[in-house]
Amino acid sequence: MRAQLIKKIQGIKKDSKPLVLGDIPEPIPDGNELLIKVHACGVCHTELDEIEGRTVPPVLPIVPGHQVIGRVIATQARDSRFEIGDRVGAGWIYSSCGKCEYCIEGNDNLCQDFKATGRDANGGYAEYMKIPENSAFLIPDIFSDSEAAPLLCAGAVGYRALKLTNSVDGDLIGLTGFGASGHIVLKTIKYKFPLSKIFVFARSSKEQEFAKELGADWAGDITESSPEKLNSIIDTTPVWTPIIESLKNLKPSGRLVINAIRKEDIDKKYLTKINYSEHLWMEKEIKSVANVSVNDIKEFMEIASQIPIKPEFQEYSLADANKALIELKEGKIRGGKVITINN
């Protein structure tokens, strides 16, 4: 089968080709696994983190991709809840131990034996992939393949971040960064908290205008001060500066939720800019988002189908996966990016 592979850790430049298109054996499911014929796979900033070495090192060579939509074509489970032909999705959570305190309480994203799709096991930048049945999700008919793909990570992890803000209707909520996850979170906030105002901090005027088109009450640059202090802010960017800027825009007891698996800038000078009295005093909090749980994806897909959330997206062929990644690296974003396969 055709697949795009990460073969080495490297920096990504405009003319580089971090993924290698090749032919590899078609996966064979065993135990409780499903074999999926892939139709679409969303492109995530985490792929950049994997290639450039900012996350747990992937098992190389590896097929990346963890926002996967496809059809079940085989299963080895005796009492499978899926049938051949079902349209299913696979997200970042590939597997967990199922036994630890975190798995038992529904926070399998915190499991020490957490395995990630497209990092610890082959993902969806391929014609076929296999996935444990417990980590596969039926996809509502209301979504096309390319609409559904970004919901599995950009949507689900954004939903987890929103839950971690502890928001209630009427709160003032900020979003820093406005790519695949940010624009889906905005739509979710407007549904769950119709009385809340939404403030978007984005680096480009195009992103700011896009946010206003989708109903943001205010949009400005990442370094600007919001017209009102906010109860919470969700940061979806890969850099450190928004942490400093966001803390200044929080109300007393406000919470900053960082929705990023890693930050690109690791220069310690950014940390020295945090001033306790200015940024953290008055019981302000910083909370990180770690991975995504099975329940997050289940809950969010149900909410997304009720609203319904229809993500903005751009489509690319499997052969053009490198182009999609480089555009993502360069900040050329309006909604999500989706690779289409077997269509």
C-alpha positions, 0 to 999 in steps of 0.5 A: 500500500502507499503511505507517507513515512517519517524516517528521521527527525529533522527541521522543516524548511520551505523546500524540504520533504520531511515525509517519504512516499513509499510502498509498505505492507498492508497491515493485518489486524489481530485480536480486537483490531479493525482494518480500515480503508482510509478515506481522509486524514487531518493534518495536525501541528503534532506531526510537525512536533514529531518530525522536528523532535519536540514530542516523545520520539516516534518509533521510526519509520512511522506513518503519521496521522491521527485524524483518520476517517475510513471504512471497516474492511476487516475485524478479528474481534469475536463480538465486534460492535462494528460491521464491515462497511461501517464508517469510523474514525481514529484519533490521537489515542491508540491505546492505554493500559485500561487498568490504572487509576486514570483509565478507570476514572475515564482519564486514559489520556493520562495513562503512563502506557498511553500509545498515540496513533501516528507516533507509537503505531502507524497512522492515517497518512496511508491507504490502510491502517489498523486500530484497536476497536476500543479506539475507533468511533462511528462517524455520524452521517451528517459529516463528509469525510473531510468535515469529520477528520478535523473533529477527531483531534482539533475538535476533541482536544479543543473540547477537552481544553474548554472543559478544563477552563471550568467555564459557565455561560456568561463567562468571558472566554479568550482563544489565542491562535485561530487555526484548526482547533481554535475555529472549532472551539469558537463554534462549540463555545457559541453553542454551549455558552450562548451568553459568553463573549469570545475574544480571539488573539491571532497573529494575522489580520486574515485570522482575526477577520475569520474569527469575526466572521464566525462570531467572535466579539473581538479579535486582535493581535496576540500581543494586544490587551483585550478590552475586558479581563477574561475568565479563561483563555485557551492557547492553541499556539506552538510558541511561548509568547502567548503564555505571557500575554494571556496571563496579563489578560486574565481576571483574578482567579482566571485560568489559562489552558495550554492546548499544545503537546509541546512549545517550539520555543524553549529559550529560557528567556521567555520564562524569565519574563513571567513576573509573579505579581503581574502574571500569576498573583490573584490566584491565576492558574496555568493548566496544560492539556495532555493528549485526549481521552476516548470519552472526549472524542465520544462526547465531542462527536455527539455535540458536533453532530447536534450543533452541527459543527462544519469545519473549514478545511483545505484538501490535499492528495496523499502525494501532497502531504509535504506541501500541507505540512510546510504550509502549516509550518509557515502559518498558512491556515484557514481552518483545517488541512485534510489529506484525501485517500482512496476517494 
